[in-house]
Structure formats: C-alpha cells, structure tokens
C-alpha cells in the first residue's frame, strides 16, 4: 500500500537523526492476511427473478494499516489505528440461456477499520509480548453482480449510497523483537467482532514493524 511505504520511509529517515532509549511513542505499520466471515454469507441460490448471482468473495484476503501509540505508564499504551482489508473473487461465466458472458472479472469487498486502542506490553525491548483491545468504526464497499431477465447488473454498495457502516470491538496479540535501536519486528493476530450485528467480522495475521521513540 502506498500509505504504508510512505510512512515506512518517514520512520527510516527519523531513525538517522539520533538514538532515543525510551519508547514513549510508537508508530507501527503492518501488512498481512485477513479472513473475512461476512464475504461468504451471501445466499446465491433460489433468488426470485434472478438467474445467476455473484456476490460471495474469497474468505482469505489482505489487510494493511498503521497505528500510533503513546505511553500511559510503564506498560500501558493508548493509540489510534487505521486498517484496510480487501477480499476478492474472480468470475468466469458463460450462460447458455442469455447472450452475455463474464471473463476474468474481479469483484471485491473492502473494509475500513478506524480503531481506538488500549494496549498492555510485557517484557523488555529485546522481546515484547502485547495484548490489545478497543473499539472500532467500520465502513464497507461491496461489489455484486446479478444476471436476470431485466439484464446484467454491476453494483457497488458503500457508505455513501447504502449506509454501509458498523461498529464493534477487537482483541489482538503481538510478539515483537528488537532489530535496531528504535525498530521492532513482530507478528500480530487480531479478531474483529461487530457489536452492531453480534457477529464476527474478521480474523487477521500480519507482520509488523514498530518504530519507538
């Protein structure tokens, strides 16, 4: 993602100005994989007046984001974060009862997570284990394709035209190790739960790079 590359370049530049021992502030970038529970929940069968429907996407997709955290004490941190996830599906379809076809066409489901984070970190800078939780606000954009007697429909439902937004909570676990005076390399797993619908939204697993100063 372009945003992550720019932020990574920024923290690498800052690292050259000096060495600061205490991590009062932390800036983290991450990019990895997500499993989205919602994108496989469409019922594509027995739809009145619709011949074919292509709405489901692949369970596994990608996710990337950034977090900024500030220390509240010896182990506690408060932060803000943003993550963007994408799940796709490739469509190839040639019906026998309609003069249309779909070839190598991708549909996608995008989620934007805006997070308020509380995190507790254990261990020393050489190796840290962190547990985080908090609240998130999520907006979505989901693409759908339908073939019916009325024609072929390509639609994207999003926040602007369909009010695609939800709220929920999450929990995360991260282990990281010091690789430089300021940098830590780690691996983070998260689970997202939608309070507004009482359903699990996604699970994630992503490498992280954290800059502390």
Residue pairs with C-beta under 8 A, 6 or more apart in sequence:
1 31
1 64
1 84
3 66
4 29
4 31
4 64
4 65
4 66
7 27
7 29
7 66
8 29
8 209
11 27
11 29
11 182
11 183
11 211
14 211
14 213
15 180
15 181
15 182
15 183
15 211
19 181
19 182
20 182
20 213
23 71
23 125
23 212
23 213
24 70
24 71
24 213
25 68
25 69
25 70
25 71
25 212
25 213
26 67
26 68
26 69
26 70
26 77
26 79
26 210
26 211
26 212
27 66
27 67
27 68
27 69
27 210
27 211
28 66
28 67
28 68
28 69
28 208
28 209
28 210
28 211
29 64
29 65
29 66
29 208
29 209
30 63
30 64
30 65
30 66
30 67
30 83
30 188
30 206
30 207
30 208
30 209
31 62
31 63
31 64
31 65
31 206
31 207
32 62
32 63
32 64
32 188
32 204
32 205
32 206
32 207
33 60
33 61
33 62
33 63
33 204
33 205
33 206
34 60
34 61
34 62
34 63
34 85
34 87
34 202
34 203
34 204
34 205
35 59
35 60
35 61
35 202
35 203
35 204
36 57
36 59
36 61
36 85
36 87
36 109
36 111
36 201
36 202
37 59
37 199
37 200
37 201
37 202
38 109
38 199
38 201
38 202
39 56
39 57
39 58
39 59
39 61
39 87
39 109
39 142
40 56
40 57
40 59
41 56
42 53
42 55
42 56
42 144
44 53
44 54
44 55
44 56
47 53
49 148
49 149
49 150
50 146
50 147
50 148
51 95
51 97
51 98
51 147
51 148
51 149
52 93
52 95
52 146
52 147
53 144
53 145
53 146
53 147
54 89
54 91
54 93
54 102
54 107
54 144
54 145
54 146
55 107
55 142
55 144
55 145
56 89
57 87
57 88
57 89
57 107
57 108
57 109
58 87
58 88
58 89
59 87
60 87
61 85
61 86
61 87
61 88
61 109
62 85
62 86
63 83
63 84
63 85
63 86
63 202
63 204
63 206
64 83
64 84
64 206
65 81
65 82
65 83
65 84
65 113
66 81
66 82
67 79
67 80
67 81
67 115
67 117
68 79
68 80
68 81
69 77
69 78
69 79
69 117
69 119
70 77
70 78
70 79
71 77
72 78
75 120
75 121
75 122
76 118
76 119
76 120
76 121
77 117
77 118
77 119
77 120
77 121
78 117
78 118
78 119
79 115
79 116
79 117
79 118
79 119
80 115
80 116
80 117
81 113
81 114
81 115
81 117
82 112
82 113
82 114
82 115
83 112
83 113
83 115
83 204
84 110
84 111
84 112
84 113
85 110
85 111
85 113
85 202
85 204
86 108
86 109
86 110
87 108
87 109
88 106
88 107
88 108
88 109
89 106
89 107
89 108
90 104
90 105
90 106
91 102
91 104
91 105
91 106
91 107
91 145
92 102
92 103
92 104
92 105
93 101
93 102
94 101
94 102
95 101
95 147
98 147
100 147
100 152
102 145
105 145
107 143
107 144
107 145
108 142
108 143
109 140
109 141
109 142
109 143
110 140
110 141
110 142
111 138
111 139
111 140
111 201
111 202
112 138
112 139
112 140
113 136
113 137
113 138
113 192
114 136
114 137
114 138
115 134
115 135
115 136
115 170
116 134
116 135
116 136
117 132
117 133
117 134
118 132
118 133
118 134
119 130
119 131
119 132
119 133
119 172
120 130
120 131
120 132
121 128
121 129
121 130
122 128
122 129
122 130
122 131
123 129
125 178
125 184
125 212
126 177
126 178
127 175
127 176
127 177
127 178
128 174
128 175
128 176
128 177
128 184
128 186
129 173
129 174
129 175
130 172
130 173
130 174
130 175
130 176
131 171
131 172
131 173
132 170
132 171
132 172
132 173
132 174
133 169
133 170
133 171
133 172
134 169
134 170
135 167
135 168
135 169
135 170
136 167
136 168
136 169
136 170
136 192
137 165
137 166
137 167
138 165
138 166
138 167
138 168
138 192
138 194
138 201
139 158
139 159
139 164
139 165
140 157
140 158
140 159
140 164
140 165
140 166
141 156
141 157
141 158
141 159
141 164
142 156
142 157
142 158
142 164
143 154
143 155
143 156
144 153
144 154
144 155
144 156
144 157
145 152
145 153
145 154
145 155
146 152
146 153
146 155
147 153
157 164
158 164
159 165
166 194
166 196
166 197
166 201
167 194
167 195
167 196
168 192
168 193
168 194
168 195
168 196
168 201
169 193
169 195
170 190
170 191
170 192
170 193
171 190
171 191
172 188
172 189
172 190
172 191
173 188
173 189
173 190
174 186
174 187
174 188
174 189
174 208
175 186
175 187
176 184
176 185
176 186
176 187
176 208
176 210
177 184
177 185
177 186
178 184
179 185
182 211
182 212
182 213
183 209
183 210
183 211
183 212
184 208
184 209
184 210
184 212
185 207
185 208
185 209
185 210
186 207
186 208
186 209
186 210
187 205
187 206
187 207
187 208
188 204
188 205
188 206
188 207
188 208
189 203
189 204
189 205
190 203
190 204
191 200
191 202
191 203
191 204
192 200
192 201
192 202
192 203
192 204
193 199
193 200
193 201
194 200
194 201
